[in-house]
């Protein structure tokens, strides 16, 4: 039976998008049952007055503690869950393991995850989308009220091709590094949060017809790694819970 963490009052989320998928996958690997409260991000409920009072960044997931503390950002939530329930370790059981895994998390987040997210966002605002650029028609202009100067961001539609390629370049860098290696996972021999975050990015944006997932068909190590992740029971359970948008 999954364990509860009494200090957590609620996790505001929606399981069909990548950052909530990260947290759900991580929690399932840990055997933690989280008190989810579903938020309709499609109608911008996560950016209404009530939610912005708690999480001014406006994104989901975010976690409300019993004492009123708010913890947002999926990696921060995963870090908290690791501290609250150390086993099985998904960030690391020792200071060295944690440092190595955080090193890999930053490598993949900065140069694969962020460019892939951004390439999709920018593409949806371009006149090419989706007929020329590829993509899904319902995502056309999806971010116009989300990625704004008022929210501390901006859209650069003409940059979408470069951002997509940046992410693919990082996948090729990883493939070249791992070719001939005995490593089963990105950070080495152990499955970690790095695998979770990289997988959810590939799964979601590949399903959204971004080019990242098709690219690994030509990358043997990454293709085999992706299949290994999908065989994990926690991954299968997360995918079942995240049905409804892209699968």
N, C-alpha and C positions, 0 to 999 in steps of 0.2 A: 504493500500500500504506500502511495506517495505521501511524503511528509509535508507538513505545513510549517511555515515560519511565522510565529505568533506576532512578531513585531510589524509584519506587513499588513496593512489595512486593505489596500486595493491596488491592482495593477490595471491602469487604463490602457486599452490596447485594441487592436483589431488584427486577428491572426493571418489575414490574407496578404499582408505586405511585409517587406524584408526585415525591418528592424524588430517588429513583433515576432516574426519567425525566428530571429536570432535568440530572443529571450525564451521563447517557448521550447525550442530545440535544446537549449542549454539546460533549462529547468527539467525537461524530460530525461535528459542524460543523468542529471543529478538525482532524479526521483523526488522532485519537489513539486507539490501542488500549489499553484499560485491562485489567489483570489481575483480572477479576471473580471473586469467591467468593460464590456464591449462599447466602443466609441465609433460613431458613424463618420469616418473621415471624408467620405464622398460628399457629404453635405456640410463639411467644414465644422462639424460639431466640436472637434478638438481645438478649434480656434475661436470658440464662442467665449463670452465674458467669463463664465464660470471656470472653464478649463484654463484660460490664459492667466487667471488669478493664481492658479496653482503652478502652471508650467508656462511661463511667458514665452518660451521658444515655440510653443504651439504644436510640437510634434507628439507622436505616440511611438512606443510606449513610454509611460512614466509611472512611477510607483509612489504611492502615498503610505507613509508609515503611521503607526498608531499614535505617535507623538506629534504628527502633523508635518514632519520632514518630507520633502519631495525629492525624489531621485529620478532624474531623466537621463536619457542617452543609454542605448542598449548595452554598450560595453560597461558603463558604470553600474548598471543593474546586474550584469553578469558578474562583475567584480564583487558586488555585495553578496550575491548568492554563493559565490565561492568562499567568501569569508564566513558566511553564516553556516554553510554546510560544506566543509572542506573535501569530503569524499563522495564520489570519486573526483580526484583533482582534474579540472579542465583548464586551469591556468597554471598550476604547478604546486607540487608538494614541498619544494625547497626554494630558497631564495634564487638559486641558480636556474632552476626550472622555470620559475616565474619570469625571470629576466629574459631567458631565451624565448619563451612563448610570447611575451609582450613585444620583444624585438620583431618577431615574425608577424605579429598582429599589426604593428605599425607599418611594416613593409607592404603588406597586402592591402591594408586599408587605404593608405595614402596613394598608392600607385595602381591599384586595381579597383577597389570598392568605390572610392570617391569619383574617379574618372568615369566609371561605368554608370553610376547613379546620375552624374552630371550630363554625360552624353545623352542619356535618355531624356532627361529634363529639357535640355536644349533642343533636342530633335523635335520634341512635341510642339515647340513653338515656331518651327521653321515651315515655310511654305512647301517644302519637300515632303512633309510628314502626312500620312505614311506611304503615299503612292510611290514616291521615288526613294525615300530614305529607308523604307521598311518600318515596321511598327504596327500598332493596333489602332484602328480608327477611334475607339472610345477614349484613348489617351490624348487625342488632339487638344492642345491648349489646356491640359489638365492642371498644369502648374501656374497658370497666369495669375491666380489669386493667392498662391502659396509662396512662390519664389519671387519676392518683391523687395524693393528698397526698404519699405516699412518693416519687413520681416528680417532685415539685415542681409539681403541677398539680391541677386539680379539674374535675369536670363540673358544669355549670349547665344542666340540661335545659330549663328553662322559657325560657331565653334564645335558643333555636335560631332562632326566627322573626326576631328582631331582628338576629342575626348574619348570617343569610342576606341580609336586606335591606341591611345595611351593605355587604356585598360587591357587591350589585347596584347600589347607589347609586354606588359608585366606578366601576363600568363605565359608568354613565350620565354621570357626570362626565367620564370620558375621552372618551366619544362626543361630548358637547357641545363639548369642547375641540378635537377633531379634525375636526368637521364642517366641510367646505369647505376643509380643509387639503390640501396636496400630500404630506404625510407618508405614507409607506407603513408605517412601523414606529412603535412606541410612543415611542421616544426621538428620533425624527426620520427621517432618510433611511437610516440603517444598521440592519440586523438585529443585535440584541444579546441579552445574557442576560435583559433585561427581557421581551422577546418570548417567550423560552423558558419562563421561570417563569410568566408569565401564561397562556400557552397550555397548559402541562401541568396547571395548576390547573383551567382551564375544561374541558379534555378529560376528565380523570379524574372530577371531581366532577359534571360534566354526565352522564357515562356512569353514574355512581352515582345518577342521578335527583335530584340537587340542582338547584335552579332556575336556576343561573347561566348555563348554556349556552343554554337556551331563551330567556333574557332578551335575548341579543344578536340574536335574529331580528328584533327591533324597533330595532336599532341598526346602520344601514347601514355606517358606517365599520368598526366592530368585526367585523361579519359578513364583510366583504371582507378585512379583516386576517387573520381566522381561516383563511379559505380560502387566503390567500397562504402562511401558515405551513405548512399541510398539504401544499402543493405542493413544499416543500423536500425534496430527497433525504434529508437527515439526519433530518428529521421522519418520513418514510415508513419509514426504516430503524429508527428508535427505536420506532415503533408496531408494527412487525413483531416486534421483540425483546421488546416488553412485552405480547404476547398471553398470554391464559391466565386473567385475572381478570375484566376487564370488557369485553374485545373479543377 
